[in-house]
Amino acid sequence: MKKIIVSLFTLVLATALHAQSSNDPVVFEINGKKIYKSEFMRDFLRSVGKDPKAAPTACTYEKRQALEEYVQLFVNYRAKLADAYANGFDTLPSLLKELDGYRKELAAPYLIDSSSFDRIMEEAYQRNHYVLTAAHIFIPLSSNARGDDTVKAYNKAMDYYRRVEAGEDFAAVAREQANIVADAQGMEPDDPRRNDDGMLGNFTVFDMVYPFESAAYALQVGEVSKPVRSKYGYHVIKLLNRVPYFGKSSFQHIWIAESKDNPVLAERRIKEARSLIDEGQPFETVCRNYSDDNSSSQNGGLISDMAIRQIPPDYVPIITSLSPGQISAPFKTQYGWHIVKLLVRDSLSPFDVMLPYYRQRMTYDDRSNKPRVDFVKQCKDHYNFVDYTTMYETVGKGKKARRGAPLASLDQCLAALSDSLFTKQWHYNDTMVTDKRPLFRVGDTSYNAVDLLKFVEAHQRYEASKPLDGYLYDRYENFINDMVFTYADQHLEVEHPEFGELMSEYRHGLMIFAYNDANVWSKAVGDSAGLARYYAENVGKHSIDKESDAHYFMGESVDMKTFDFADSAWLKPAKALKIVQKGEKSGMTDKAIVSKLEKSMKVDSVNVQYQHLIVEVERQNILSKSQLHKGLYVVPGVRGYKIVRVDGILNPRPKTLLEARGYYINDYQNYLEQQLNDSLRKKYNVVIHQDVIDEITY
């Protein structure tokens, strides 16, 4: 809602300096500040959707009216903005929090290497043209593993790679490693998590972690990769198949299981099934009579809306080769014999259609870091990044000059660390660092060992222990990258003026929203005394004869009281009517009549719903036309009924404040708005140069 209001009420108000001349005269003066024609026209033309470079066209009454209306909006807006700043609306915590959220969203495209992002998107689209089928030999390894564990896992992976390259069966080697992993994790032989032959099925872009995906797409069918490191460990990958991409598909199939005792029987039956289809029997009929897939055979073998990863790998090339309506020849898999009839197969959508999907998937993908990493590299060059830990003093002069001590050192930082980091128990204190020379500089900002150790403290996490020197080096690199990124973020408004204008637009929009809410909208709702005075002063100014004033009046209305019974079985209508009649004659209150009715019902703890209503005749839907006069009536419902007492028909009259509260609040808000605008124009000495406005053409 607020975004809409921002876009409706915000005028982009740049603060560029202008040289006053006949070509750019002053249009307004607000609180002593001059606003020039060029600034006003840029915003006005944007509001009417006209290109500022387009030549003016003939002046019309409608165009002049639009201009004059915008003049008033512009002046009121600028006066409010001046008062909002004067009263600290730009420092409201709620506004700053919301503005920060908008800024993060708006800044995101500026804080990546756009060319790197474009390359990744294009790479994803090109890969997406194909579906791969692969298997892997997997050596699990924690992303926080020690160096010696990493070397051990890599050497093991290389050993497996050499064995399959030398001719060993890939599935057999994968099974050997899978058994080692399963035994280490205590898996039983029938555990469904086991992947004994390393088969991964079908996948396409974003289905696998990025390093694995990149390695797999670089292979030729039948080729085996050298060890590939991912956050899960090492993989030796064998590409089994590559077929053109398709998304979801629907097909029918016949499956005949192959018996070990009589393998020829299954082949004979599948050929019989195909012959019957060729002779004209419906696929569905043959499927019911032949298929061993009990889950689909009675439904004609239908498998619908299957994503490619859900389809058996052996089916993928068959589905790829068929056109909708075509039926495959019988083919054999490890599960038996099959026939497939393709019904529907998706194709890859155009790049611009896939792009939003890729953006969304990148949010959770390893490759999302690459545009940022590349951006940080660019920023290091742009902001003259210097790492003093890699620079050294020069001792001596001329030929005797030699390299001395480093200009900065991480030694005190390393000495301050302990293994408590890996359980999030480490804390920085001021006695840890005496050497406060800058470690690095980005732009005009330097960071020292104190800054680094505070960063380390803030970014602890539970993880496996590792050598502290390697840990510190990783954290130092992270700290550098974060600070370079932060520096670039803080200077976006300077580096990109269009971003600065956009942020000003959002800031001013949020300020005006909060200002209007405090001084107009919420004030009108909360000021009950002021609203009552406004009602008293204005209720007599409306005319029932004016169509535009109809909502301020009650038309001819029926004054009635209803006793509502949800179920006629509780109390018969005739008996209820007698109780009400008797109660009225004896002078009982409506509350007492309700109590009498409830005591007479056949069920306990059931309430009679009572209402006193004054409803316009044209709007009521309880009574028929013949019942619109004084009297007592039984009105049947779907299951229950109502006893309705009509006390009379009331003449048209002005609505009370309660009855027309919404309309009068709206009017009161407009009244407060006008009062506020008038007072602000006086307070800030608003001057409108009408002679300049009269000469404007567009």
N, C-alpha and C positions, 0 to 999 in steps of 0.2 A: 504494500500500500504506500509506504513512504517513498519507495523508488518512483512510483507514479507521480506522487506529489512533487518530488524533487524535479522531475522532468517537466511538469506542468508549470511550476511556479518559478523555476530557476532561469534567470537570464544570464548568459555567459558574459561576465563583466571584466574584461582585461584591464590592466593598470598601466598600459603603455603610455609613454610621454608623448604629448602632441605639441606641435608648433602651431600656435594660433595664427590662422591666415584666412583669407577670403574663401579658400577652398575647403577649409575645415573649421567652420565657425563653432562657437560654443552654443549648445542647445539647452543645457540645463546647468544650474549651479545649486549644489546641495551641501549645506554646511561649509560653504566656502570652496568646495571642490568643483572644478569645471569639468563638464562632460561634453566631449566634442561630437560633432555630427558623425564622423567616421565610426566611432565606437557605437553610437546609438543605431546607426543604419546597419552595421554588421549584425547586431542582435535582432533588429526589427525584421530584416530580410530573412534571417533564419526562421523567425517565428511564422512568417507567411510562406515559407518554402520556396523562396526565390533566389536564384543564383546572383550573388553580388556583382558578378561581371556582366550580367545581362543588361541590355540597354533599357532605359525607362520606356514604358508604354503609355497609352492615352490615360489621362486621369478620369476616374469615374467617382460617383458618389460613394459607392461601396469601398473603393480603395482609400478615399479620404477618411471615411468613417473608421476603417481598420487602423489607419495611421493614428488618428486622434485617440482611439481607444487604447492603443499601445502606449502612447505618450503617458496617459494617466497610469497605466499599469507599471510602466518603467519608473516613473517618479515615485509612486507609492512604494515600490519594491526597494528602490535605493534609499529612501527615507527610513524604511523599516530596518534595512540592513545596517545603516548608520546607528540607529538606536539599539539594535541587537548587539553590535560590537560595544557600544557605550555601556551596556548593561551586562556584559560578560557572557553572552550566550555562546560565544566561540570557545569558552572554557568549560562548558557543562560536561561533567564526567560521562553522562549517557551519550552525549553527542560525540565526544572524542572516541568512545568505545565503538560506536556505530561507524564513525568515519574511518577508524582504523580497519574495520572489516571491509568497507568498500575499497580502501586503499590497497589492501592485500590483493583483492580480486582484480582491481584495475592495473596494479603494478606487475602482475604475473607475466604478461607478454613482453614487458621491458627487461625482465630479469633472467632471460635465457638467451642463448645464441640462436637466433631465429633460423639461420641457415642450417645449423646442426639439427634443429627440430624438424625442419622441412625434409632434410635427408633421411631422418629416422622414419618420418611418415611415409615418404616415398619408398623406402626400403621395405617397410611393413606391407605396403600395397603390392609391391612386386612379388614378395614372398607369398602373399595371400592368394596368388594365382595358382598355387600348388598345394596339394595335401601330401604329407610325407607319412610313410610307415617305417618305423625304426625299432631297433632293439638296442639295449646297452648293457655293458658290464659296469656295475656301480660299486664304487668304493666309498662308503660314507665317511665324511670328515666335517667336523664342526668348523664354522667360519672363524671361530676364535682359537683354532688349534695352534699348538706350539710349532715352532719351526721344524723340530726333528720329527714330529708327527706328520707334518705336511710332506716332508721329504720321503718318509716311509710310505705314505699313501701314494705319492706320485710314482715312486719306484715300483710299487706293486701294480699300479695301473699300466705302467710301461711294460712290465713283464707280461701282463695279459695281452697287451697290444702286439708284442713281438710273437707271442704264441699263435694268435689267430692269423697274423701276417705270414707265419711260417706254414700255415695250412690246417691248424686245428679247427674243429667245428666251433663256430662262434657260440651257438646255443649251449653246447656242452661246457665251454669255459664260463659263460654267464651263469649256468646252473651251479657250477663249482663255487663261484663267488657268492651267489645268492644263498647257498646252503651255509656258507661261513657266516654271513650276516644274520641269517635266520637263527642259527644256533647261538650266536652271540646275544641275540635279543630274546632267546627263549621261546621261539615260535615252534608250534607243533607242525608236523608234516602237512596237516590239512588246514593250516591257518590261511584264511583268505587274503591276508596281506602279503603272502609269499609271491614272488615273481620269479619263479625258478628259471625260466628261459630268457629273462630280460626283455620280453616283448612289451612294447609301449603302445601298440595300436596306432591309430591315425591321429595326426595333429597338424595344425597349421599355425600361423603367426599368433603370438600371445598365449598359446596353449602351454608352452614350456618356458622355463627361465631363459633369459636372453642369451647367456653364453651357450647353453645347450642348443637353442634354436639356431643361432648363427652358425655353429659348427655343423649341425645337421643339414642346413640348407646349402652349405658349401660342398657337401659330398655328392658324388655320383652314385647311382644305384649299384649296390654291391660293395661299395667302398667302406673302409673302416677308418675312423678318425684316430689320431693320437689322443692321449688323455686330455680331457677338457675339464677345467675347474669351474664349478658353480658354488653357490653358497651352501649346497648340500654335500659336496664332496667332488670326487673325480668320476668322469664318465668316459668309457670307450664306446663309441657309437658306431653302429652299422646301419646304413641306409638300405632298407629292403624294397621300398617302392616310392615312386613319385608320380602322382596323377594330377590332372587339372582339377582345380578347386570346385567343389559344390558345397552349398550350405546344407540346409535341411532337405531331406528327401522322403518320399513315400513310395512304397513298393509292396508287391505281393511276392511270396516265395513258397516254394515246396522244398521240404527237407526230408530226406530219407536217410536214416541212420544206418551206418555200415556195421554189420555184425562181424566180429573176429572169426567166428566159426564158418560163416558163409559170406565172404566179402563180395562175391559175384552177384548175390541176390539183390543188393542195394543198387548196383549199376543197372541190372536188368529192369528193376521196378522204375527207376528214374527215366529210362528210355521209353518204357511203356507209357508213363505219364506224359512225356513230351509228345509221343505219337498221338495220344488221345487229344491233346491240345491242337496239334496240327490238323487232325481230322475234324475240328470244329467244336469239340466239347468246351464249355466255359472253363476258364482257369479256376474259378471258385469251386466248381464241381469236382474237378480232378484233384484239387488241393484237399478237399474234404475226404476224398477216398484214398489218397496216397500219403499225404504229409504226416510225418512223425512229430511235428511241432504242435503239441496239444494246445498251447496257448494261443495259436493263431489259425489253426486249420479250419475250425468251424466258422471263422470270419473270412474265409477265402484267402488266408495267408497274409492278411493286411498288416503291414508295419508302417505306421504313419508318423510324420514329422520327426524323423530321427536326425539328430545332429551327427555330424560326420564322425565325432569321437565315439559315438554310441554304436556305430555300425561295425560288424565284424570286418577285420582288415581284408579278408579274402573277397568280401562283397564289393569293396570300394572300386577296384578296376572294372568289375562287371557293370556296376551302376554307371560308372563314367563312360563306358563304351555304348550304352543303350540310349535310345531316344524315348521320350514318353510314349507308352503304349507298346513298346517292343518287349519281346520275351527272349531271354538268353538261352543258349544251348545248355545242356546239363554240364555242370562242372563239379570237380571234386575238391574237398578240403579235408583237413584232419578229422572233421566231425561227420563226414559222409558225403552224400551227393545232393546237389541243389539245382533249382531252376528259379530265376528271378524275373519278374515282370515289373518294369519301371512305370510308375504313375506320374510322379512330379519330382523334378530336381532343380533346386535353386542354382543361380549363377552368381558370380561376383558382381556386386553393384559398382557403379562408377566411383572414382576416387573421392569426389566431393560428398558423396553419400556415406562412404565408409569413414571419412575423416572424424566426425564426432565420436564414432565408436572407438576409433584408435585413440583419440584423446582421452576418453574415459578409461580405456584399458591401460593406457600408459601411467595413469595415476598409481596403479598398483604393480608396476613392472620395473624391473631393474634398469631398463634403458631410460627411464625418466630422469636419471641423474646426469645423463650425458650432455644435454643442452645446458644444464646449469654448470657442469664442470668446464665445458668449453667457454661459457660466459665468464666464469671466474678467471680463466687464463687470459681472455681478452682484457678484463678489467685490470689485471696485474700490469699489463703493458700500458694501458691507458692512464692509470693512476700512479705510474712510476713506482711500483712495488719494489721494496728493498728488503732482503733478508740478511740482517747483520750477522747471523750465526754462520753464514757461508763466506763472510768477508774477513780479511786479516789486516792487522797493522803492518806497516812497512818499517823495518828497522834498518837504520843506516842509509847511506846515499850512494848514488852512482853504482859502480861495479860491486860495491860492498853491501848493497841493499839486499835484504833477505826478508822472508815472510816471518812476521812475529805472531803474537797471540791473536785469537779471533776477536772481532769487535764486540761480539756478544756470545754468551754461552748458556747452555741448558743444564750445566752441571749442578747448580743449586736446586733447580727444579727436580732433577733426577734424585738427588739426595733426600729431598723432602717426601718422596713417594714411598708407599709401602703396599704390601699385598692386601691390606684392608680395602684398597680400591675395588677389588673384585667382589666384595660383599657390601659395597656402598657404605662403608664405615669410615672412609678417610676424610679428614677435615683440614682445611688450610688455616694457618695462623701467621701473624705478622713476623714472627721470629724466623720463619723459614727462609726469607730472602733478604739479603743485604745488597746484592748486585742488581740494581734497578735500571741498568742501561737498557735502551730499546732493543728488543729482539728483532722486530721488523717494523717497517713503516709502509702505510698505504695512503697515498695522497698526502694530506697534512697531519695525519694522525699516526702516532706511534704506540706500540704495545710492548710491555715488559714482562718479566717473569711473574710478577704479581697477577697481572691480567691472565696469563696462561694458567697458573695454578687455580685461580678462581673458576676458570672455564673447565678445567679438569674436575674440580669438585662438583660443579653443576651437572656434569655429564657422566657421572659414574653409573654403572649398571652391573647387575649380577652377571658374571661371566667366568669362564675357566681362567685360572691363573696363567700368566705368561711372563716372559722376561720384561722387567720394568723399563729397560731402555727402548725396546721395541714398542711398548705401550705408549711411552712418552712421545716417541717420534710420530706415531699415528695421531695422537691427540694434538700435537703441534701442527701437523698438516691440516687437521680438521679445523683448528683454531684459526689458522691463516685463512683458509677458504671461507670460513664463516664471517670473519672480519672484513675481508675483501668484498664479499657479497653484501654485508650490512652497509659498508661505506657506499657502494654503488646504489643501494636502495635509498639511503639518506640523501643522495644527490640527484635523484631522478628529476625533481622539479627544475633543477638548474640545467641538467643535461638535455632534458626533453621539455621545452616550454609548453608543448601541447598537453603533456601530462599534467603540468602545473595548472594550466587552465581548467582541465577536467577536474582536478582535485578542488580548485576554487569553486567550481560549479556545484560539486557535491557538498562542500562545506557550507556554502551560502544557502543551498537548498535546505539542508538540515537545520541551519540556524533559523531561517524564516519559518520552517515548519514548527520548531519549538517556540519561536516568538509568537506566531499566530495562535498556537495552542494556549499559551499562557495569557495572552492579552485579548483573545477573541473567542476561540472555540470552547475551551474548558471553562473560561470565565462566564460565558453565557449559560452554560449548563449548571455551574455551581452557584451562580448569583441568583438565588431564588427571590430575594427582595427586589433586586433590579428587574428581573423578569416579570414579577408581579406588577411593578410600576409601569413597565413598558406595556403590558397587557391592558392595564386600566386606561392608559393614555391613548391606546390605538384600537381597542375593540370596537368603539363607536365609529371609527373611520371607514369600516368595511360595509359594503352594500350587498344585500342578498340578491339584488337584481343583476349584479356583475358576475359573469361566469368565472372570471379569474379569482373572485373572492368566495367561491362556493365552499371551499374547504374550511372556511372560518365559521360556517353555519351548520346547525343540525336541521335537517329537513323535517317534515312531518314524521313524528316518532311514536312508537308504541311503548307504553310504560307497563311492564309485565314482570311477574314473579313466577319462577318455575320450580317444581318439585320433580326431580328426575329419578326414575327407577330403571336400573340397568336390566332387570329381569322381571317380567310380569308374574313369574311364579312366586316371587317373594311376597307380593301382595296384589290381589286382584284390583284392576283399575276402578271398578264400581265401588269397592270398599274404600279405596284410597280417596276417591272423590267425595264420598260421604263424610270421611274424617275431616277433610279440608273444609267442606261446607259447614259442618257442625262447629269446627273450631272458629271459623270466621263469625258465625252467628253469636257465639258465646264470648267473642272479644279476645280470643287467644292471640298471642304474638306468633309471628311466623316461626320463630325458634321453638316455641312450645308445640306448634303444629308438627314440625319436623320430628320432634321427640316422640309425639303421639304416633306418628306414622311408623317410626322405627320400632317402637314397642309392639306394634300390631303385625309386624312381618313374621314370616314363618322361619326365617333364618336369623341367627345371632351375628353380631359384629359386622353388620352391613349398614352403610350409611346412605341416607337419602341426600342427593346433591341438590342444594338450594341456591338459587341465584335471583338477584333483583336486577333486571336489565332495562335499559332505555335504548332502543334500537330504532334507527330510521326505518320507516315502513318499506322503503325500496331495498333495504339491505337485509332485513330479517328473513329467515328461512324456516321459522318454526310454525307460524300460523298461516292458515289459508286466508284468502281475502274475506270470506264470510265470517271469520273469527276476529277480525280487526275492529272490535268494539268491546265495551266493558262486559266482563262475564268470566265464567270458569269453564275450562275446556280440558278434555282428555285428548292428547296428541300421541297416537301410537308410533312406536319406532320399530326397528328391525326385530328386536327381541324384547325390549322393554317399552316404556311409555313415559310421557311427561304429563303432570297436572299443571296447567298454565292458568294463572289468574291475570286477566287484563284489567288494569286500573283505569285506562283511558288512552286517548290519542292526543298527543301534545302538538301544539302548533310549532311551526319553524321558529328558531331562535338562534342567537349567537352561541357558539360553543363556549363552554367554560375553558379556563386555562388548562385544566387537567385534560379535557377532551381534545384540545387542539395544541397540546404542549409542543409537539414536534415542529409544527408550522411556526409557532411563536418563537421557539428557540432559534430557528433558522432566521427569522426576521430580526430577532434581537442580535444575533451574530452579525448580520449585515449592518445593523445600526451601530454596533460597537466598532465594526471595521471602518465605517465612514467617519465616526467620531475620532478614531485613532489616526486615520489618514490626515484629517484636517488639523489635528493637534501637532502631528509630526511635521507637516509642511510649515507650520509657524515656528516650531521649535528649531528646525534646521534651516530656516530661511531659504526655502525652495524658490528658485526663480526659473520660470519657463520662458524661453525666448521664442515666443509665438511667431515672430517674423521669420525666423530661421525655419521653423516647422512648416510654415505656409509655403515656403519655396521648395520643399522637398518633393521630388518626383521619383517614381520607381516603376 
